[in-house]
């Protein structure tokens, strides 16, 4: 008899769960009062502090400066970004990196971009990241990882993509 109740309640519980969780990852806009704002007719978001932002790596070895090409970050459109990795001890471009990677994640949703980013080194001018696409409004984190030998260090930039 107890199992009859469970069998009858399961579809209702699944429906309620779907109704509660669906908006969290759906296409519905999430508006926030913080961060840069965007006119609904404009294709890009202005960045805090101008056309770039920066972050110190976790151990303080380097600083990352990110500069979206065109001065903004579009919603659900591919874009490119200049990436500069600066040695904090010298103020010069970091040397000796075996690998540098860039990714963007939505920590609240537990996912990232739906694309792979190609990072191409530009002689004397850092890197150019191609193929970025932020497909949802909300809080994002740009992760720049630098590997030197067995050590991996990350700089993380938080960014709020809003309507």
N, C-alpha and C positions, 0 to 999 in steps of 0.2 A: 504494500500500500504506500509506503514512503517513497518507493521508486516511481509510482504514478505521478506524484507531485513534482518530482525532479524532471520527469519526462515532459510534463505540461509546462513547467516554468522555464526550461532551457531555451525555447525559442524567444520568449519574452525577454529573458536576460541577454541573449545575443543581440536582439533589436536595440535594447537600451544601451548596451555597450557600444554598438556601432554608431548610434546617434550622439553619444558623448564624445567618442574618439574621432569621428570623421572630421569635424571642424578643425582639429589640431593640425592635420596635414592636408587639408583641402585647399582649394583655390580661393577661399574667401579672404578678403583683405584683412590684415591685422594692423590696426592703426595704433601708433604709439605717440605719446606726447614728447618723447625724448628723441634725440638724434636729428639728422638732417630731414627736411621735409621736401615734398615734391609736388609741384603743380600737376594735376592729372593730365594735362596736355603735354607736359615736358617729358622727354624720354630718359633723363638721367637725374640722379640725386647729387646734390652738392655735397662736398666732403667737408667735415669739420676742419677748420684751420686752413682752408684753401684747397688746392688740388692734390694734396698728398697727406699721408699720415705715417707715423713711425712708431716703432716699439723696440725696447731693449730685450735682448734674448734672456732666457731663463737664468743663465749663469753670468750674464753681463759681458760676455766676450764680444758681442757684436750688436749693432743697431741695424734695423731694417727700415728702409724708407720705401713706401709703396705709392706709386703715382699712376692712377688710372688714366689711360690715354683719352683725351677729350675732356678731362677734368671731372668726370663723374662716373657713377656706377649705374648702368641701366638695369631695369627689371626685366628678366626673362629674355635678354638679348645677349649674344656673345660680345665680349669686350676683351681688350688687351691691357696690360699693366706693366709699367717699368718697375723693376725691383732692384734696389741698391742695398748691398750688404756691406756695412762699414765696420771696420775694426775699431772698437772703442778705445784701445790703447794708443793707436796712431792717428785715428781720424781719416785713414785712407781706406780704399776698397780692401775687403778681407781677401787675403791670399791663402793658398794651400787647402782650399775646400775640395774634397773628393766628389761631393755631390751637394747640390742646392735644389730643393723642391718647394713648390707652393701649392697649397690646397685651401679650400674654403669649406667650413662646416657650419651646420645649424645645431649647436649643442642641445638646445631645448627639444628639438625634434629627433635627435639621434641620427641624423643623416647629413650628407654633404652635397656637393654638386653632383650632377648626373653626367659629368664629362671629365675627361682627363685633361690636365693642363700641360702644355708644352712650354718648358722654360729654356730659352735660347740665350747663351752668353753673348753679350755685345762687347766688342773690344773696347776697354776703357770706360764703358758706360753701364756696368752692371748687367742686368738680364732683362729680357722681354718675355713676359708670360702671355701666352696666347691660348684662347679657348675657354676663358672663364665665362661662367653663366650662373647668375644667382636667380633661381627660378621661383622664389617665394619671398614675400615681405617677412620681416622679422629679424631677430638677432643672428648675425653671422660672425664667424671668426676666421680670419685669414691666418694660416699657419705657414711660416717659412722655416724649413728645417735645413740645417747645415751639418753635413757630415765631414769630419776630418779624422781619418784613421778609424779607430773603433768608437769614437765619440760622436754622438748626435745631440745637437742643441737646437732648441726651438725659440723663435720669436713669434708672438701671437698678438694680432691686432683685432680688436672687437669693432664691429660695424653694425649699425641698425639700419636696415633697409625698410623704409616706411613709405606709405602713400601720402 
